[in-house]
Amino acid sequence: MNYCISYSPRASLAIVGMNMQQMGIWDMIGQQVKLHQKTVTHTPLQKLQDAFINIMAGGQGIVEVNQRVKPDASLSRAFGRQGCADQSGISTTLNTCRAENVAQMRQAMTAIYRRYGAGYGHDYGRSWQLLDVDMSGMPAGRQGEGSEKGYFAKQKNQRGRQMGRVYATLYDEIVSERLYAGRTQLNGSLQELVAAAAAVLDLNPGLRKRTVLRIDGGGGNDADINQLLTGGYKLLVKVNHWKRVEKLAATVVTWQTDPKDPKRQAGWVQQPFAYSHPTRQLAVRCQTKKGNWQTAILVFNLDDDHLGWLNEQGKRSFSPPIDPIWLSVYAYDLRGGGVEIAIKGSKQGLGISKRNKKSFHAQEMLLLLGQLAYNVTSWVRNGLASCQARLRQFGMLRMVRDAFHIAGLLAFDAEGHIVQISLNQAHELAASFVSAFASFLARDGTVANLRQI
């Protein structure tokens, strides 16, 4: 039989595309998302898929579709597309998105996560679920809807929007995301974010008692803390009211020095603030370069077993301390290796802060496509890590830049079906791709192998 052979600089990503077809991910999206736009050559849903492929292929802006995705016809075919829309057509489709389309896409993301997300299948009887909640600035131009001057780290007078994320830390998956106006901070979005995640995960009262919420200081106001405690969650949060912090810190009798950092001290609050449920409160202060102390208050209803378990969830192994003070401090520190790294990965690896639309709903749709790209990439990495353990440490940037850019040849039969994908055997990750996905591709009669390219 004669085959048509096509070269792709992203043959490994083509394997991901075929695997997504098997999973039926875009079929699930198509069942929910109904965009009302005239179809000439490509449907609105197909244009959204082209935008998604561009994200997975490392495109930082929608304009890169024309140079990165459109010329690579074999890659589009692997994702189930017979071509690729022009970047202008994709932008027009995004601009037609309305609030109901965003809601439909969220429903699709929920269905996909419930079917494939490891966080949804978490065994609550065996261990606690860990969810990190955080906000991050998304710089945007002055004309963007919802673009306002707000808090953007190390960017004075910056305009933009804010992204809120609930992150399943144990599984490196995004449970839920929301886009907000630029002045919105975590104290104005926390309850919505937590409620959205609870809906995705189907958290009943019993499961909430087995769920730990680790929250940035922006969500540490009295009303939020009381509501989450009343909801039954386990909580580790930083107080955000500076007068409250000063008052509570003044009751500390003994300050202990951090065994890992001589410029940090901590001590128990002797007169804790009375929340709706009992909590422990710990003052933590760090010495600045000028010699002044900056103080924060950690509030939590976790016992020492919870704290010890949290310390064991860090990606870098170390012996957890015995003292509950440092168990608490280090458990909170691990946010930096969890949700903060995940957000950084989304921005650097998936470029979610590089694609800006004037329409707020268009930007929300792009954010949801980025959420899908993050979770799919995480699932792919887990599959690869079963063959090469070190890949578990790969972030989004290395996955997109290295793992998804393995060159190869794709063979098509007379009907246009992919029957063989051959990856460049010289690439250090090629063998892992073949080992991890060959059996899945074989279900559709596709052979994955290595060869000299």
C-alpha positions in Angstrom: 0.0 0.0 0.0 1.3 3.5 -0.9 1.5 6.0 1.9 1.8 9.7 1.9 4.7 10.8 4.1 4.7 14.2 5.8 7.4 15.8 8.0 6.4 17.7 11.2 8.7 19.5 13.5 6.2 18.6 16.3 5.5 15.0 15.6 5.4 14.3 19.4 2.6 16.8 19.7 0.8 15.0 16.9 0.8 12.0 19.2 -0.9 14.1 21.9 -3.4 15.3 19.3 -4.3 11.7 18.4 -4.6 10.7 22.0 -7.0 13.7 22.6 -9.1 12.4 19.8 -9.3 9.0 21.5 -10.3 10.7 24.7 -13.0 12.6 22.9 -12.1 15.9 24.5 -13.2 18.1 21.6 -16.3 16.0 21.2 -17.2 16.8 24.8 -16.6 20.5 24.2 -18.7 20.4 21.0 -21.6 19.0 23.0 -21.6 22.0 25.3 -20.3 25.0 23.4 -22.6 26.6 20.8 -21.1 29.7 19.1 -23.5 31.5 16.8 -21.3 32.5 13.9 -21.6 32.0 10.2 -19.5 29.1 8.9 -17.7 29.6 5.6 -14.8 27.1 5.7 -14.2 26.4 9.4 -16.8 26.2 12.1 -16.5 28.3 15.3 -15.6 25.3 17.3 -12.8 24.3 14.9 -11.4 27.8 15.2 -11.3 27.4 19.0 -9.5 24.2 18.4 -6.9 25.9 16.2 -6.3 28.4 18.9 -5.8 25.5 21.4 -3.3 23.8 19.1 -1.4 27.0 18.8 -1.1 27.2 22.6 0.1 23.6 22.8 2.6 24.3 20.0 4.2 27.2 21.9 2.5 30.1 20.1 2.6 33.1 22.3 0.1 35.1 20.4 -2.9 34.3 18.1 -1.0 35.8 15.2 1.5 32.9 15.4 -1.2 30.5 14.1 -0.3 31.5 10.6 3.4 30.7 11.0 3.3 27.9 13.6 0.2 25.8 13.0 -1.2 26.5 9.5 2.0 25.4 7.7 2.1 22.1 9.7 -0.9 20.4 8.1 0.0 17.0 9.5 -0.2 18.4 13.0 -3.7 19.7 12.4 -4.7 16.3 11.0 -3.5 14.6 14.1 -5.9 16.7 16.1 -8.7 15.8 13.8 -8.6 19.0 11.7 -8.6 19.0 7.9 -6.9 22.4 7.8 -6.3 25.5 9.9 -8.2 28.7 10.0 -6.4 32.0 9.5 -5.5 33.9 12.7 -7.9 36.7 11.8 -10.8 34.3 11.6 -9.8 32.8 15.0 -9.7 36.3 16.5 -13.1 37.1 15.0 -14.6 33.9 16.5 -13.1 34.7 20.0 -14.6 38.2 19.7 -18.1 36.7 19.2 -17.9 34.8 22.5 -20.6 35.9 25.0 -21.2 35.1 28.7 -23.3 32.1 27.8 -20.5 30.6 25.7 -18.0 31.0 28.5 -20.5 29.3 30.9 -20.8 26.5 28.3 -17.1 26.1 28.1 -16.8 25.9 31.9 -19.4 23.1 31.8 -17.3 21.3 29.2 -14.1 21.8 31.4 -16.0 20.3 34.3 -17.1 17.3 32.4 -13.5 16.8 31.0 -12.0 17.1 34.5 -14.4 14.8 36.1 -13.6 12.1 33.5 -9.8 12.5 33.3 -8.7 14.6 36.2 -6.8 12.7 38.9 -7.9 15.3 41.5 -11.5 14.4 40.9 -10.7 10.7 41.6 -8.8 11.6 44.8 -9.2 9.0 47.6 -10.3 11.1 50.5 -10.4 8.1 52.8 -6.7 7.6 52.3 -5.4 11.1 52.5 -6.5 14.8 52.5 -7.1 16.7 49.3 -4.9 19.9 49.0 -6.2 22.9 47.1 -4.2 26.1 46.7 -6.0 29.3 45.9 -4.3 32.3 44.5 -4.7 35.4 42.2 -2.2 36.6 39.6 -2.1 39.8 37.5 -2.7 39.6 33.7 -1.4 42.8 32.2 -3.5 44.2 29.4 -3.9 47.4 27.4 -6.0 50.4 28.4 -8.9 49.5 26.0 -9.5 46.0 27.3 -12.7 45.4 29.1 -12.0 45.1 32.8 -8.5 46.4 32.4 -7.8 48.6 35.4 -4.9 49.8 37.5 -4.4 47.3 40.2 -1.8 45.1 41.9 0.7 43.7 39.5 3.8 42.3 41.0 6.9 44.6 40.4 4.9 46.6 37.8 3.9 50.0 39.1 0.9 51.7 37.5 0.3 48.6 35.3 -3.2 48.0 33.9 -4.8 44.7 33.3 -7.1 42.0 34.7 -6.7 39.4 37.4 -6.8 35.6 37.2 -8.0 33.5 40.1 -7.0 29.9 40.3 -7.9 26.9 42.4 -5.1 24.3 42.0 -5.1 20.6 42.9 -1.5 20.6 44.3 -1.1 16.9 44.7 -1.8 16.3 41.0 -0.6 19.5 39.3 -4.0 20.2 37.8 -6.2 23.3 37.5 -9.6 22.7 39.1 -11.1 26.0 38.3 -10.1 29.5 37.0 -11.9 32.8 36.8 -11.0 36.2 35.2 -11.7 39.4 37.1 -11.3 43.1 36.6 -7.9 44.6 37.4 -8.7 46.0 40.9 -10.2 42.7 42.1 -8.1 40.9 44.8 -8.5 37.6 46.5 -10.8 39.0 49.2 -13.3 39.8 46.5 -13.1 36.5 44.7 -12.2 33.8 47.2 -15.7 32.6 47.9 -16.6 32.3 44.2 -13.4 30.5 43.5 -13.8 28.0 46.3 -17.5 27.4 45.4 -16.6 26.8 41.8 -13.9 24.3 42.8 -16.3 22.6 45.2 -18.8 22.2 42.4 -16.3 20.7 40.0 -15.0 18.3 42.7 -18.5 17.5 44.0 -17.4 18.3 47.6 -20.1 17.3 50.1 -19.7 18.1 53.8 -17.8 15.0 54.4 -15.3 15.6 51.7 -14.8 19.2 52.7 -13.6 18.0 56.1 -10.9 16.1 54.2 -9.9 19.1 52.1 -7.1 21.5 53.0 -7.4 25.0 51.6 -4.0 26.9 51.5 -4.7 30.5 50.7 -2.7 33.6 50.0 -2.9 36.6 52.4 -5.3 38.4 50.2 -8.1 36.0 51.3 -7.4 36.3 55.0 -10.3 38.7 56.0 -12.6 37.7 58.9 -15.7 37.0 56.8 -13.9 34.7 54.4 -12.1 32.8 57.2 -15.3 32.4 59.1 -17.3 31.2 56.1 -14.7 28.6 55.1 -14.4 27.3 58.7 -18.2 27.0 58.9 -18.1 25.2 55.6 -16.0 22.5 57.2 -12.7 23.0 55.3 -9.3 22.6 56.8 -7.6 26.0 56.5 -4.1 27.5 56.3 -4.3 31.2 55.5 -2.4 34.4 56.2 -4.3 37.4 57.9 -4.5 40.4 55.6 -5.5 43.2 58.1 -2.3 45.0 59.2 -3.8 46.4 62.4 -5.0 42.9 63.4 -1.5 41.6 62.6 0.2 44.1 64.9 -2.2 43.5 67.7 -1.9 39.7 67.6 1.9 39.8 67.2 2.2 42.0 70.3 0.9 39.0 72.4 3.8 36.7 71.4 5.9 35.9 74.5 8.7 33.9 72.9 10.1 34.3 69.4 12.0 31.3 68.0 14.5 31.6 65.2 14.0 29.7 62.0 16.7 26.9 61.9 16.9 27.4 58.1 16.9 31.2 58.1 18.4 33.3 60.9 16.5 36.4 59.7 13.1 34.8 60.3 11.4 34.2 63.6 8.0 32.8 64.7 6.0 32.6 67.9 2.5 31.5 69.1 -0.1 34.2 69.5 -1.1 34.1 73.1 -4.4 36.0 72.7 -5.8 34.7 69.4 -8.7 36.3 67.6 -12.0 34.5 68.1 -13.2 33.2 64.7 -16.4 31.1 64.2 -14.5 27.9 65.0 -11.3 27.3 67.0 -8.0 28.0 65.3 -4.3 28.2 66.1 -2.6 31.5 65.2 1.1 31.9 64.6 3.1 35.1 64.2 5.9 35.0 61.6 8.3 37.9 61.1 11.2 38.4 58.7 14.0 40.9 59.0 14.5 43.3 56.0 17.7 44.6 54.6 17.3 47.8 56.7 16.9 45.7 59.9 13.1 46.2 60.3 10.7 43.4 61.0 7.8 42.5 58.7 5.2 40.4 60.4 2.4 38.1 59.2 -0.1 36.0 61.1 -0.9 32.4 60.0 -4.4 31.1 60.9 -5.2 27.4 60.7 -7.4 24.7 62.1 -4.9 22.0 61.2 -3.5 19.6 63.8 0.1 18.5 63.9 -0.6 15.4 61.7 -2.1 17.7 59.0 0.9 19.9 59.2 3.4 17.0 59.0 1.5 15.6 56.0 1.6 19.0 54.2 5.4 19.2 54.7 5.7 15.8 53.0 3.9 17.0 49.9 6.8 19.2 48.7 8.5 18.2 45.5 11.9 18.3 47.2 12.3 15.7 49.9 13.6 16.8 53.3 13.1 15.7 56.9 10.1 17.6 58.3 10.7 19.4 61.6 9.2 18.2 64.8 8.3 21.6 66.3 4.7 22.5 65.3 5.9 26.1 64.8 8.1 25.2 61.8 5.8 22.6 60.6 3.2 25.4 60.1 5.6 27.9 58.6 7.2 25.4 56.1 3.8 24.1 55.2 2.7 27.6 54.1 6.1 28.1 52.4 5.3 25.2 50.1 2.8 27.4 48.2 5.8 28.8 46.4 6.6 25.3 45.0 2.9 24.7 44.2 0.4 27.2 42.9 2.9 30.0 42.4 5.1 27.7 40.2 2.0 26.5 38.3 0.9 30.1 37.5 4.4 30.9 36.4 4.4 27.8 34.2 1.1 28.9 32.6 2.5 32.3 31.8 5.9 31.2 30.6 5.1 27.8 29.0 1.6 28.4 27.7 1.7 32.1 27.2 -1.6 32.9 28.9 -0.5 36.5 29.7 0.6 37.1 26.1 -2.7 36.8 24.3 -4.9 39.8 25.1 -8.4 40.5 23.7 -10.4 43.7 24.1 -13.5 41.7 24.9 -13.7 40.4 28.5 -15.5 37.2 27.4 -13.0 36.5 24.6 -10.3 36.8 27.2 -12.2 34.4 29.5 -12.4 31.9 26.6 -8.7 32.1 26.0 -8.1 31.5 29.7 -10.2 28.4 29.6 -8.3 27.1 26.6 -5.1 27.7 28.6 -6.6 25.8 31.5 -7.4 22.8 29.2 -3.8 23.0 27.8 -2.3 23.0 31.3 -4.3 19.9 32.4 -3.7 18.0 29.1 0.0 18.8 29.3 0.1 17.6 32.9 -1.6 14.3 32.0 0.8 13.8 29.1 3.8 14.4 31.4 2.5 11.9 33.9 2.3 9.3 31.1 5.8 10.1 30.0 7.1 10.0 33.6 6.0 6.4 33.9 8.7 5.6 31.4 11.3 8.2 32.4 10.8 9.4 36.0 12.8 12.6 35.7 10.1 14.0 33.4 7.9 14.4 36.4 9.9 17.5 37.2 9.3 19.1 33.9 7.3 22.3 34.1 5.0 23.7 31.3 7.8 25.5 29.6 10.0 22.4 29.2 7.0 20.3 28.1 6.0 22.7 25.4 9.6 23.7 24.3 11.2 20.2 24.5 8.7 17.4 24.8 6.2 18.7 22.2 8.9 19.7 19.7 10.3 16.3 18.7 10.5 16.2 14.9 9.3 13.2 13.0 7.4 11.7 10.0 3.7 11.0 9.7 2.4 8.4 7.2 -1.1 8.8 5.9 -3.1 6.1 4.0 -5.3 6.8 0.9 -8.2 8.0 3.1 -6.0 10.5 5.0 -5.8 8.4 8.2 -2.5 8.5 10.1 -1.1 5.0 10.2 2.4 5.6 11.4 4.3 8.3 13.4 8.0 8.0 13.5 9.9 10.2 15.9 13.5 11.3 15.6 15.5 8.6 17.5 18.2 11.1 18.3 15.9 13.1 20.6 16.4 12.1 24.3 12.6 12.1 24.9 11.5 10.3 21.8 11.7 6.8 23.3 9.6 7.8 26.2 6.8 9.1 23.9 6.8 5.9 22.0 6.8 3.7 25.1 4.0 5.8 26.8 1.6 6.2 23.9 2.3 3.3 21.4 -0.3 1.0 22.9 -3.0 3.8 22.9 -2.3 4.7 19.2 -2.4 1.0 18.3 -6.1 0.9 19.2 -6.8 3.0 16.1 -4.3 1.1 14.0 -1.5 3.6 14.2 2.1 2.6 14.7 4.5 4.7 16.8 8.2 4.1 16.4 11.7 5.6 16.2 13.8 6.2 13.2 16.6 8.4 11.9 15.3 11.7 10.7 
